[in-house]
Amino acid sequence: VLFLQIVHILNMTSAKIVSFLLHPEESLHSLQNRIESETGISTGNQELLLETGICLDPRKPASQCVIDGVRGWDSYMVYLFDKSKTVYDGPFASRSLSDCVNYIVQDSKIQLPIPQLRKVWAEAVHYVIGLKEDYSRLFQGQRAAMLSLLRYNANLIKMKNNMVSASQQLKAKLEFFHQSIRLDLERYSDQMAYGISSEKMLKAWKEMEEKASQCAQAEDIGYLDEQIMALHTEIVELQKSPYARRQGEVMESLEQRAIDLYKQLKTRPPDHTYSDSTDMVKIIVQTVQSQDRVLKELFGHLSKLLGCKQKIIDLLPEIEVALNNIKEADNSVMQMQGKRQREIWHLLKIACTQSSSRSLVSSSLEGTASTPAATWLPQSSSGNTAPHPLSSLAAPEDGANFADVIQENVNYLELFSSILQEVRQEQNSMMVS
């Protein structure tokens, strides 16, 4: 018997306990199937919580429900919730009376001999104690639901902080992008008259600016932030609520009164006297009424907890979508920024190439203008130029010098043509991009 593993499941939808003998190495899914056949709650809607608010791990065996060791093994509970329901309103019937206790409740003034009365009152005390323990277990289930809600809330806060941080980063990048592209467009417009122009590139930059304005929609998370803040306020109020704390003081005092009555009866001698059960029945009735009241408050509070938890479950996918939208917008902005910077450097390369080609052309023209003059116009002894007679035409070495100049000019012309062709190709490639 000591080696048997028994799990006790408290069904919070019906306030009833179901117990199962676990088979060796039984999976949690197998246990859930047995729970479904016993409670009618489908495996997909079952939420099994430990006292700490931790949900059972489906990857682990069903023995995770059982506490190790002998102490407390028969009182350890797992709390079952129906995820398809957020309102638990009962009615929840109290535990049934035994026949003898029901007998004195029906007629509290009936006279019974002391030995028989002791047995009846012992069962009555056990019944009162049982009512208090039923409430204690249900309150512990409510506390597990609260701890589970706080775990979900912690995850919500973490995702919200990530969302806000990503939104602020996107906002800063968009501001930088807008300022930089405005400046680029202004400087580009200033140099179009005498510099490099590309209508296709200008159109692409303006489209980037419009697309960046559309990306700004992703950073608008105000509606989600408002819902999360309202939910946080609601959770704090639930934590501060008096129904979040144990309300069984009245039942505990009634329990003690029932025990004291039984002790007084036990000290009476077992003679042939008779007595009624008016005082004990009064305690039973008050305990039942007190339990009805505290259970109504408990399940009302539990329904609010589960409602908040469902709101968090509904919010988490929306936050995930918002995060994905922010990341996509962020990537888009960075890609547009990189593309524009590459185009600016491409323009700079073309401008530098054109500048170098102009300097080469001017230097070649200067060389061409000076060399023929020195060759064909030799100076006379008086320092003035004079027409050459036929007998004074260029010597053979002068002809060789003239041929070198012509060849140099031809080389410069070929270089200039290749430079111009390269510039045209780069401009065409920029237009296409």
HUSUL-V129286 format. One record per residue. N is the residue number from 1. SS is DSSP state (H for helix, E for strand, L for the rest). D_LAST is the distance of its C-alpha to the last C-alpha in Angstrom with 2 decimals. Layout:
((N & SS & D_LAST) (N & SS & D_LAST))
//
This chain:
((1 & L & 80.60) (2 & L & 79.15) (3 & L & 76.42) (4 & L & 75.32) (5 & L & 71.96) (6 & E & 72.15) (7 & E & 69.35) (8 & E & 70.20) (9 & E & 67.61) (10 & E & 68.16) (11 & E & 66.68) (12 & L & 65.66) (13 & L & 65.45) (14 & L & 69.15) (15 & L & 70.54) (16 & E & 72.01) (17 & E & 71.98) (18 & E & 71.37) (19 & E & 72.04) (20 & E & 70.88) (21 & E & 72.15) (22 & L & 69.18) (23 & L & 69.22) (24 & L & 68.42) (25 & L & 64.65) (26 & L & 63.96) (27 & E & 60.33) (28 & H & 59.33) (29 & H & 58.11) (30 & H & 61.60) (31 & H & 63.17) (32 & H & 60.91) (33 & H & 62.03) (34 & H & 65.62) (35 & H & 64.86) (36 & H & 63.35) (37 & H & 66.49) (38 & H & 68.66) (39 & H & 66.84) (40 & L & 64.77) (41 & L & 61.53) (42 & L & 58.80) (43 & H & 57.19) (44 & H & 53.80) (45 & H & 55.35) (46 & E & 57.47) (47 & E & 56.74) (48 & E & 59.15) (49 & E & 59.44) (50 & L & 61.52) (51 & L & 63.51) (52 & L & 60.74) (53 & L & 58.28) (54 & L & 56.36) (55 & E & 55.40) (56 & L & 56.69) (57 & L & 54.23) (58 & L & 53.96) (59 & L & 53.23) (60 & L & 56.64) (61 & E & 60.05) (62 & H & 62.23) (63 & H & 64.52) (64 & H & 62.19) (65 & H & 64.14) (66 & L & 67.37) (67 & L & 68.39) (68 & L & 69.69) (69 & L & 73.37) (70 & L & 76.44) (71 & L & 76.43) (72 & L & 74.81) (73 & L & 73.75) (74 & L & 75.47) (75 & L & 74.13) (76 & L & 70.44) (77 & E & 68.37) (78 & E & 64.96) (79 & E & 63.82) (80 & E & 62.41) (81 & E & 60.18) (82 & E & 58.83) (83 & L & 55.11) (84 & L & 55.39) (85 & L & 57.83) (86 & L & 57.44) (87 & L & 60.87) (88 & L & 63.98) (89 & L & 66.92) (90 & L & 69.68) (91 & L & 72.57) (92 & L & 73.51) (93 & L & 77.10) (94 & L & 79.08) (95 & L & 80.56) (96 & L & 83.65) (97 & L & 87.16) (98 & L & 89.62) (99 & H & 92.71) (100 & H & 95.07) (101 & H & 92.78) (102 & H & 92.15) (103 & H & 95.94) (104 & H & 96.51) (105 & H & 93.56) (106 & H & 95.11) (107 & L & 98.43) (108 & L & 98.21) (109 & L & 101.94) (110 & L & 103.20) (111 & L & 105.57) (112 & E & 104.91) (113 & E & 106.86) (114 & H & 105.38) (115 & H & 104.55) (116 & H & 102.66) (117 & H & 101.03) (118 & H & 99.69) (119 & H & 97.81) (120 & H & 96.42) (121 & H & 95.34) (122 & H & 93.73) (123 & H & 91.51) (124 & H & 90.90) (125 & H & 89.75) (126 & H & 87.49) (127 & H & 85.99) (128 & H & 85.35) (129 & H & 83.73) (130 & H & 81.58) (131 & H & 80.33) (132 & H & 79.29) (133 & H & 77.53) (134 & H & 75.70) (135 & H & 74.31) (136 & H & 73.44) (137 & H & 71.42) (138 & H & 69.57) (139 & H & 68.88) (140 & H & 67.48) (141 & H & 65.19) (142 & H & 64.03) (143 & H & 63.44) (144 & H & 61.35) (145 & H & 59.26) (146 & H & 58.85) (147 & H & 57.76) (148 & H & 55.27) (149 & H & 53.92) (150 & H & 53.55) (151 & H & 51.60) (152 & H & 49.20) (153 & H & 49.05) (154 & H & 48.23) (155 & H & 45.30) (156 & H & 44.22) (157 & H & 44.45) (158 & H & 42.37) (159 & H & 39.57) (160 & H & 39.85) (161 & H & 39.55) (162 & H & 36.42) (163 & H & 34.97) (164 & H & 35.96) (165 & H & 34.60) (166 & H & 31.20) (167 & H & 31.19) (168 & H & 32.08) (169 & H & 29.36) (170 & H & 26.75) (171 & H & 28.29) (172 & H & 28.12) (173 & H & 24.45) (174 & H & 23.64) (175 & H & 25.77) (176 & H & 24.08) (177 & H & 20.58) (178 & H & 21.78) (179 & H & 23.52) (180 & H & 20.76) (181 & H & 18.08) (182 & H & 20.83) (183 & H & 21.56) (184 & H & 17.99) (185 & H & 17.83) (186 & H & 21.27) (187 & H & 20.59) (188 & H & 17.44) (189 & H & 19.64) (190 & H & 22.39) (191 & H & 20.59) (192 & L & 18.81) (193 & L & 22.04) (194 & L & 22.39) (195 & L & 19.20) (196 & L & 15.49) (197 & L & 13.95) (198 & L & 10.76) (199 & H & 11.70) (200 & H & 8.44) (201 & H & 7.92) (202 & H & 11.66) (203 & H & 11.70) (204 & H & 9.48) (205 & H & 11.98) (206 & H & 14.85) (207 & H & 13.99) (208 & H & 14.03) (209 & H & 17.40) (210 & H & 18.75) (211 & H & 17.83) (212 & H & 19.57) (213 & H & 22.53) (214 & H & 22.76) (215 & H & 22.77) (216 & H & 25.80) (217 & H & 27.80) (218 & H & 27.85) (219 & H & 29.75) (220 & L & 32.49) (221 & L & 35.19) (222 & H & 38.14) (223 & H & 39.62) (224 & H & 39.73) (225 & H & 41.13) (226 & H & 43.88) (227 & H & 44.88) (228 & H & 45.01) (229 & H & 47.10) (230 & H & 49.46) (231 & H & 49.83) (232 & H & 50.61) (233 & H & 53.27) (234 & H & 54.78) (235 & H & 54.97) (236 & H & 56.65) (237 & H & 59.17) (238 & H & 59.92) (239 & H & 60.56) (240 & H & 62.92) (241 & L & 64.73) (242 & H & 68.35) (243 & H & 67.75) (244 & H & 65.43) (245 & L & 68.59) (246 & L & 71.57) (247 & L & 73.97) (248 & L & 76.77) (249 & H & 79.31) (250 & H & 81.58) (251 & H & 81.55) (252 & H & 82.30) (253 & H & 85.26) (254 & H & 86.54) (255 & H & 86.21) (256 & H & 88.34) (257 & H & 90.92) (258 & H & 91.21) (259 & H & 91.75) (260 & H & 94.39) (261 & H & 96.20) (262 & H & 96.29) (263 & H & 97.64) (264 & H & 100.37) (265 & H & 101.31) (266 & H & 101.34) (267 & H & 103.89) (268 & L & 106.31) (269 & L & 109.08) (270 & L & 108.86) (271 & L & 112.06) (272 & L & 112.83) (273 & L & 111.17) (274 & E & 108.43) (275 & E & 105.45) (276 & L & 102.66) (277 & L & 98.85) (278 & H & 98.09) (279 & H & 96.36) (280 & H & 94.29) (281 & H & 93.19) (282 & H & 92.21) (283 & H & 89.92) (284 & H & 88.39) (285 & H & 87.68) (286 & H & 86.19) (287 & H & 83.98) (288 & H & 82.68) (289 & H & 81.99) (290 & H & 80.29) (291 & H & 78.10) (292 & H & 77.10) (293 & H & 76.10) (294 & H & 74.08) (295 & H & 72.35) (296 & H & 71.32) (297 & H & 69.83) (298 & H & 68.26) (299 & H & 66.52) (300 & H & 65.41) (301 & H & 63.76) (302 & H & 62.35) (303 & H & 60.76) (304 & H & 58.98) (305 & H & 57.74) (306 & H & 56.40) (307 & H & 54.80) (308 & H & 52.90) (309 & H & 51.89) (310 & H & 50.52) (311 & H & 48.51) (312 & H & 46.95) (313 & H & 46.22) (314 & H & 44.50) (315 & H & 42.52) (316 & H & 41.17) (317 & H & 38.67) (318 & H & 37.45) (319 & H & 36.88) (320 & H & 35.06) (321 & H & 32.71) (322 & H & 32.19) (323 & H & 31.45) (324 & H & 28.84) (325 & H & 27.18) (326 & H & 27.23) (327 & H & 25.75) (328 & H & 22.88) (329 & H & 22.23) (330 & H & 22.55) (331 & H & 20.01) (332 & H & 17.52) (333 & H & 18.18) (334 & H & 17.88) (335 & H & 14.52) (336 & H & 13.21) (337 & H & 15.11) (338 & H & 13.77) (339 & H & 10.05) (340 & H & 11.17) (341 & H & 13.35) (342 & H & 10.95) (343 & H & 9.01) (344 & H & 12.63) (345 & H & 13.69) (346 & H & 11.03) (347 & H & 12.46) (348 & H & 15.82) (349 & H & 15.47) (350 & H & 14.73) (351 & H & 17.63) (352 & H & 19.88) (353 & H & 19.28) (354 & H & 20.17) (355 & H & 23.16) (356 & H & 24.48) (357 & H & 24.24) (358 & H & 26.27) (359 & H & 28.85) (360 & H & 29.26) (361 & H & 29.83) (362 & H & 32.35) (363 & H & 34.23) (364 & H & 34.51) (365 & H & 35.82) (366 & H & 38.41) (367 & H & 39.62) (368 & H & 39.98) (369 & H & 42.02) (370 & H & 44.44) (371 & H & 45.24) (372 & H & 46.63) (373 & H & 48.75) (374 & H & 50.38) (375 & H & 50.96) (376 & H & 52.25) (377 & L & 54.04) (378 & L & 56.53) (379 & E & 58.80) (380 & L & 62.52) (381 & L & 65.26) (382 & L & 65.53) (383 & L & 61.88) (384 & L & 61.01) (385 & E & 58.92) (386 & L & 60.90) (387 & L & 60.17) (388 & L & 60.58) (389 & L & 63.44) (390 & H & 62.95) (391 & H & 64.82) (392 & H & 62.34) (393 & L & 59.02) (394 & L & 56.60) (395 & L & 58.02) (396 & H & 56.39) (397 & H & 54.76) (398 & H & 53.31) (399 & H & 51.77) (400 & H & 50.11) (401 & H & 48.60) (402 & H & 47.17) (403 & H & 45.59) (404 & H & 43.86) (405 & H & 42.36) (406 & H & 41.05) (407 & H & 39.51) (408 & H & 37.83) (409 & H & 36.34) (410 & H & 35.07) (411 & H & 33.38) (412 & H & 31.74) (413 & H & 30.53) (414 & H & 28.93) (415 & H & 27.22) (416 & H & 25.96) (417 & H & 24.63) (418 & H & 22.74) (419 & H & 21.24) (420 & H & 20.15) (421 & H & 18.60) (422 & H & 16.63) (423 & H & 15.40) (424 & H & 14.35) (425 & H & 12.39) (426 & H & 10.55) (427 & H & 9.96) (428 & H & 8.74) (429 & H & 6.25) (430 & H & 5.12) (431 & H & 5.54) (432 & H & 3.83) (433 & L & 0.00))
//
